[in-house]
Amino acid sequence: MTMQLIRVGVREFREDLAEYLDSPAPVAITRHGRTVGYYIPANGVPDEQEVLALRRAVEQIEAVLAEHGISEEEVVREFRARRGRS
């Protein structure tokens, strides 16, 4: 069963975190209308459909990175830089 992606702002995600943790649907977390992260629930053992959906998600992320000329190394550097600011 494929779940519809939910889009929520950072503040709403933080305020309703328990609800999203209990939900089987993946969540795109946005700030000022731009996606800044994803929450992908890992409830139990994924079935074949879930694994296929995750593979498609990875393919889509790779395509977006390639389209914008962004390498995995750049993503990791940006993540580490932002994480260091916390």
C-alpha positions in Angstrom: 0.0 0.0 0.0 1.5 3.3 -1.1 0.8 6.3 1.1 0.3 9.8 -0.1 3.1 12.2 0.9 2.0 14.8 3.5 3.5 18.3 3.3 3.8 20.3 6.5 5.7 23.3 7.8 8.5 22.9 10.4 6.4 24.4 13.1 3.4 22.2 12.5 5.6 19.1 12.3 7.2 20.0 15.6 3.9 20.8 17.3 2.2 17.6 16.1 5.2 15.3 16.1 3.5 12.5 18.1 0.8 12.4 15.5 3.2 12.1 12.6 5.3 9.4 14.4 2.1 7.3 14.6 1.2 7.9 11.0 2.2 5.4 8.3 2.5 8.3 5.7 5.8 9.9 4.8 6.0 13.6 5.5 7.8 16.4 3.5 8.8 19.1 6.0 8.9 22.6 4.6 10.2 26.0 5.6 8.9 29.0 3.7 7.4 26.7 1.1 10.6 24.9 0.4 11.2 21.3 1.4 13.9 21.0 4.0 13.6 17.4 4.9 11.6 14.2 5.0 10.3 12.0 7.7 9.8 8.4 6.5 8.2 6.1 9.1 9.7 2.7 9.6 6.8 0.9 11.3 7.5 -2.8 11.4 8.9 -4.8 8.6 8.3 -3.1 5.2 6.3 -5.1 2.7 7.4 -5.4 -1.0 5.3 -2.4 -2.0 6.9 -0.2 0.6 10.4 -1.3 -0.5 9.5 -0.5 -4.1 8.2 2.9 -3.0 11.4 3.7 -1.1 13.4 2.7 -4.2 11.4 5.0 -6.3 11.9 7.8 -3.8 15.6 7.3 -3.9 15.5 7.4 -7.7 13.5 10.6 -7.6 15.9 12.2 -5.1 18.9 11.1 -7.3 17.2 12.6 -10.4 16.6 16.0 -8.6 20.2 16.1 -7.4 21.5 15.3 -10.9 19.1 17.9 -12.5 20.5 20.6 -10.3 24.1 19.4 -10.6 24.4 18.6 -6.8 26.7 15.7 -5.7 26.1 13.5 -2.8 29.3 14.9 -1.2 27.7 18.4 -1.4 24.6 17.2 0.3 26.7 15.6 3.1 28.8 18.8 3.5 25.6 21.0 3.7 24.0 18.6 6.2 27.1 18.6 8.4 27.4 22.4 8.2 23.8 22.9 9.2 24.0 20.3 11.9 27.0 22.0 13.3 25.0 25.2 13.7 22.5 23.6 16.0 
